[in-house]
Amino acid sequence: MKEEARMSQSLTRYAWLSIGAAVVTIGLKGGAYLLTGSMGLLSDALESTVNLLAAIVALIVLNVAVRPPDEEHQFGHNKAEFFSSGFEGALILVAAASIIVTSVNRLLNLQDIEQAGIGVVISLGASLINLFVARVLLRASRQHNSITLEADSHHLMTDVWTSVGVIIGVAAVAITKLAWLDPVIAFLVALNIIWTGVNLVRRSLLGLMDTSISGDENQKVLAVLEQYKQQEGIDWHAVRTRSAGSRSFISLHLLVPDQWTVRQGHALAERIEQDIHAAVPTSTVFTHVEPAGDPVSWQDEQLDRAAAQNA
């Protein structure tokens, strides 16, 4: 329980950082819009509002994800992170859609931008805050293997790119006096951030469908098994993996010589499980020991042995 408490405290502090950044940037960008009347700055402020909602959801989900296994969730609660990242991806798409709608409306009803210099300075300050927080969250997501923090980081980076586009738009209007540049640039920025939202939603759906671990991690597992095959003369098959938030689950069957005792097979399985866990630190490993000389053992090469037998 102490370990879960420490993990929860470690992860949720990043969510609080994201919440704080969203509150500050909403105030800055909202004020900049009121001063300038820029459609781009309004769309930027709207996206920061979405960031605040997403950060609150991330805070709730991170507290759920670190809970230990219980009777109803015997493999833990890590998959909760995929709901958060999927929700955040959907929010990015909603934000992009709202920017597109408001941009088209402004393009049809052009208005001049006032006090452009002040608006640019305020927006630049807000984007620098988001850039700093996004980098912190991305680093933390890699350290803790958290797709929730990764999603929050990407969301903030879309905000940064939106701000960059808005700053360019406001500056371009101030220089050229072409009012239509502001909504057009806001529209183009919205199209650009749609890809991030689509990618997050896709990854979340794949995670909920028990997608296999990454190719790099899979190679590490196979390297451990190959080493034992060379050293111990054993074999393996039916390696199956799945990802669940920050956790990975790996199961496999070990084929050992027929003359081995149960104790020998068990000792080998323990060593292999420890080495695989060392290679993939977020993994939980399950092994099943079988005699290599029994033809039935080799039937387990099928992913679903029962279905194969009934076919």
N, C-alpha and C positions, 0 to 999 in steps of 0.2 A: 504493500500500500504506500509506503514511503517513496518508492521509486516512481509510482504513478503520480503522486502528489508533486514530486520534483519536476517530472516531465510536463505536467499540466501547467505549473507555474512558469516553466521555461518557455513553453509555446505561447501561452496566453499573453505574456508580456509583449510579444510581438504584435498580437491582435490589438492590444491597447495602444501601442505605438501607431498603428494604422488608423485607429479611431481618432486619436488626437490629431494626426496629420489631416484627416478628412475634415474635421471641425474647423481647423485653422484655414485650410484652403477654401472651404465653402465661404467663410467670411471674407477672405481676400478677393476671391473671384466674383462673389456677389456684389461686393462694393465696387469693384472695377466695372461691372456691367452697369450699375446705377449711374456711375460717373460718365461712361462713354456711350451707352446705348448699343454697344456692339453685339450683334447676334452671335458672333464667335465666342465672345466672353460669356454670354448667357449659356450657350451650349457647354462651355467648359465648366461653369458653375453647376449645371445640372449633372454632369458626369461625376463631379466631386460628391454630390448628394448621394448618387448611386454608390460611390466608394464607401461612404459612411454606413449605408445599409449593409453592404457586403462585408465590411469589417466587423459589424455587430454579429452577423450570421457566423462569420469565421470564429469569433470569440466563443460563441455557444457551441459550435461543432467541435472545436479543439478540446473543450472541456469534456465532451462526450467521448471523443476518439481515444483518449488516454485512459479511460476506465478499464479496470481489469476484467477478464472474462467472468461471466456469471452463468447461472443455470439456463437463461434464455439466449445468451450470446456466448457460447462456449469457445469461440475462436476470437473473442474480443470485440471491440466496437470500432476498429480502425476504418471500416468502410464508410463511416459517417463522413469522413473527409471528402469522399466523392460527391456526396450530396451538396456540400458547401461549394466545391469547385464548379460543379455543374450549375448551381444557382448563380454563382458569380459570373460564369460564362454567359448565362442567359441575361443577367443584368447588363453586361457589356453590350449584348446585342440590342437590348431595349434602349440603352443610352444612345447607341449608334442610330437607331431608328428615330429617336426623338430629335437628334441633331439634324438628321436628313429632313424631317418634316418641317422643323422650324427654319432650316436654311432655305428650303424651297419657298416657304411662306414669305420670308424676308426678301428673297430674290424677286418675288412678284410685287413686293411693297418696299422698295428701297428707302433707306434712311441714312442720313449722314452720321458719322461717328464724331463724338465730341471728346475733347481732352484725351486724345489717343496716346500721348506720351505717358500720362499717369497710368492708363490702362495697361500699357505694355510693361511698365515697371512692376506693377502689382502682380500681373500674370506671371512674369518671369520669376518673381520671388516665390509664388505658390508652386510653380513647376520645379524649382530647385528643392523645395521641401519634399515634394513627391518623389523626385529622383533619388534623394538620399534615403528615404524610407523604403522605396522599392528595392534598392541595392541591399539594404539591411535584411529585408524579408527574403530576398532571393538567396542570400548567403545562408540564412537560417533554414530555409526550405531544403537546401542541399545537405546541411549538417544533420537535420532531423528527418530527412526523407519525407517531408510533409507536402502533399499536393495542395492543401488548403493555403499554406503560406506562399507556395509557388503561384497559385491562382491570384492571391491578393497582390503579389509582386507584379505579375503581368498586368493586372487591372490598373495598378498605379502607373505602370509604364505607358499604358494606353492614354492615361490622363496627361502624362508628360508630353507625348506626341501630339495630343490634341492641343495642349497649350502652345507647343511650338508652332503648330499650324495657325492657331489663333493670333499669336504674336506677329507672324509673317503677314497674316491677313490685315490686321489692324494697321501695321506699319505700311503695308502696300497701299491701303486706302488713304492713309495720311499723306503719303508721298504723291500718289497719282490722282487722288480725288475721285477715283472710280469706286463708287459705293458697292457695286456688284461683286467686287473681289472678296469682300468679307464673307457673305453667305456661300460663295462658290468654294472658297478654301475650307470653310467649316464642313461643307458637304464632302469634299475630297478626304478630309481627315476622318470623317465618319466611315467612309468606305474602307479606309485603311485599317481601322480598329476592329471591323467586323471579323477579320480573319482570326484575331486573338480569341474572340468570343466563341467562334465556331470550333477552334482547336480545343479550348477548355471543355466545352460541352462534349465533344467527341471523346476526349481522354477520360472524362468522368463516366460516360456510358460504358466505355471499354472496361474500366475498373469495376463497375458494378456487375459486369458480365464475367468476372474472374479471369481477366486477361493474364496470360503468362508473364513471368518476370522478363526483364530486358534481355536482349541478346548477349550483352556483356556479362551480366550476372549468370546467365545460363552457361556461358563458356567457362566461367570460374567453377561452377558445379561439376561440369564434365571433366575439367582438368583434375579436380580432386579424385574423381572416380577412376580416371585413367591411371593416375599415379598408383592407386591401390590395386588396380588390375595388374600392373606391371610388377608390383612388389609382392602381392599376396596370391596371385593366380586366381582371383575371383572375377566375376562378371556382373553386369547389372542390366536392367531394362525397366520399362514402364516409369520413366522419369516424368513426373507431372508437377507443374508449378502454377501458382496463381498469386496475384498481387491483391492486397487488401489495404488500401491507404499506405501507411508507412511500413506495413508488415508484408513479408513474403512467406508463402507456405510451399514447401518442397517435399514431395513424397517419391519414393523409388523402391525397387525390389533388388535385393542383393542375392546373387547366385553363388553359393559357396560349395566346396567339395563335399561329397556325400558323407565322407568319414568324419567330418568335423562334428564336435559336440555342440550342444546348445550354448554352452558357456563360450566356446570359441567364436561362434557366429554372433552372439550378443556383444562380445568384447569388440569385434571388428565393427559392428554397426555403431557402437558408441563412439569409436574413434572417427569413423566417417562422418557421423552427425556433427561432431565437434569441429572437424576440419571444414565442413561445408558452412557451418555457422560462422566460422572465422573468416571464410572467404566472402560470405554474404551476411554481414552482421545483423541485418534486420530479419533474418529468416528463422522460421520454425521448421525443423526437419523431421520427417517420419520415414522410417525404414522398415522393410519387411524382408526377412531372411528366408531363402528357399534353397533346397538341394539342387545343384546343377544337373544331377543325373536323372531327375524326375521329369518326364515329358510334360506333365501338367504345369510345371513351373514356367515353361516357355510359352504357355498359352496367355500369360499375363502381358505379352507384348501388345495385345489389344487394349485400347484405352478403356473400353467397357467390356470386361471379360464375360459378364453374364449375358449381355446382349449378343456377343459373338457366339456363345454357345447355343443360344435360342434361335439364331438365324438359320 
